[in-house]
Amino acid sequence: LLDTEKLPVFAATNRVCFLLFEALRTSLKFQMESYFNKLKSIVTSEQSRISYEQKEMALESIVELWRIPGLVTELYLNYDCDLYCSNLFEDLTKVNRNGVFTCLML
């Protein structure tokens, strides 16, 4: 559903994922990693089929999840410190930094 070009479907998918990860993130470790990696690929994509609005919504979804108390610490401990997971905290920090500067340049 995150591959759709329809903004209402994309927004609804992000909202459902937010609610799932807010409530059940301890049980959804690998799904959360996949979701964050997908959002990261959307934000950093250079493809013309991904609109600016989708990139903005994906970046807002990342920021909204980061507002959950303790999530950033959990990302570092459960992903960056795990040998078998990607460095989510590091990668998402870079995405947020680059996303903010990209928005400021527009």
C-alpha positions as CSV (number, residue, x, y, z in Angstrom):
1,L,0.0,0.0,0.0
2,L,2.9,2.3,0.4
3,D,3.7,1.9,-3.3
4,T,0.4,3.5,-4.3
5,E,0.3,6.9,-6.0
6,K,-3.0,7.8,-4.5
7,L,-2.4,10.2,-1.6
8,P,-5.5,9.3,0.5
9,V,-4.5,5.6,0.5
10,F,-0.9,6.5,1.3
11,A,-2.0,8.7,4.2
12,A,-4.4,6.0,5.6
13,T,-1.7,3.4,5.3
14,N,0.8,5.6,7.3
15,R,-1.9,6.3,9.9
16,V,-2.6,2.6,10.4
17,C,1.1,1.8,10.6
18,F,1.5,4.5,13.2
19,L,-1.2,3.2,15.4
20,L,0.1,-0.4,15.1
21,F,3.7,0.6,15.9
22,E,2.6,2.9,18.7
23,A,0.7,0.1,20.5
24,L,2.5,-3.1,19.4
25,R,6.0,-2.2,18.5
26,T,7.6,-4.8,20.9
27,S,5.9,-7.5,18.9
28,L,6.6,-6.0,15.5
29,K,10.3,-5.6,15.4
30,F,11.0,-6.8,11.9
31,Q,7.9,-5.2,10.4
32,M,8.9,-1.9,11.9
33,E,12.3,-2.2,10.4
34,S,10.8,-2.9,7.0
35,Y,8.4,0.0,7.4
36,F,11.1,2.5,8.3
37,N,13.3,1.2,5.4
38,K,10.4,1.7,3.0
39,L,9.8,5.3,4.3
40,K,13.5,6.0,4.0
41,S,13.5,4.8,0.4
42,I,10.5,6.9,-0.4
43,V,12.1,10.1,1.1
44,T,15.4,9.5,-0.6
45,S,14.0,8.3,-4.0
46,E,14.9,10.2,-7.1
47,Q,12.2,8.6,-9.2
48,S,9.7,10.9,-10.8
49,R,6.7,8.7,-10.1
50,I,7.1,9.5,-6.3
51,S,5.6,12.9,-5.8
52,Y,6.8,15.6,-3.5
53,E,3.7,15.2,-1.5
54,Q,4.4,11.5,-0.9
55,K,8.0,12.3,0.1
56,E,6.7,15.0,2.5
57,M,4.1,12.6,4.0
58,A,6.7,9.9,4.4
59,L,9.0,12.3,6.2
60,E,6.2,13.5,8.4
61,S,5.4,9.9,9.3
62,I,9.0,9.3,10.4
63,V,8.9,12.5,12.5
64,E,5.5,11.5,14.0
65,L,6.8,8.1,15.1
66,W,9.9,9.8,16.6
67,R,7.6,11.7,18.9
68,I,6.6,8.5,20.7
69,P,8.3,8.7,24.0
70,G,11.3,6.3,24.2
71,L,11.1,5.2,20.5
72,V,14.4,6.8,19.4
73,T,16.2,5.1,22.3
74,E,14.5,1.8,21.4
75,L,15.6,2.2,17.7
76,Y,19.2,2.6,18.7
77,L,19.2,-0.3,21.2
78,N,17.1,-2.7,19.2
79,Y,18.4,-2.1,15.7
80,D,21.7,-0.3,15.6
81,C,23.1,-2.4,18.4
82,D,21.8,-5.7,16.8
83,L,24.2,-7.4,14.4
84,Y,21.4,-8.8,12.3
85,C,19.4,-5.5,11.8
86,S,20.0,-2.4,9.9
87,N,21.2,0.8,11.5
88,L,17.8,2.4,11.6
89,F,18.6,5.2,14.1
90,E,21.7,6.3,12.1
91,D,19.9,6.0,8.7
92,L,16.8,7.8,9.8
93,T,18.8,10.6,11.5
94,K,20.5,11.2,8.1
95,V,17.2,11.1,6.3
96,N,15.7,13.6,8.7
97,R,18.7,15.9,8.5
98,N,18.7,15.8,4.7
99,G,14.9,16.1,4.4
100,V,14.9,19.2,6.5
101,F,17.6,20.9,4.5
102,T,15.9,19.9,1.2
103,C,12.7,21.5,2.4
104,L,14.5,24.6,3.5
105,M,16.1,24.9,0.0
106,L,12.7,24.8,-1.7
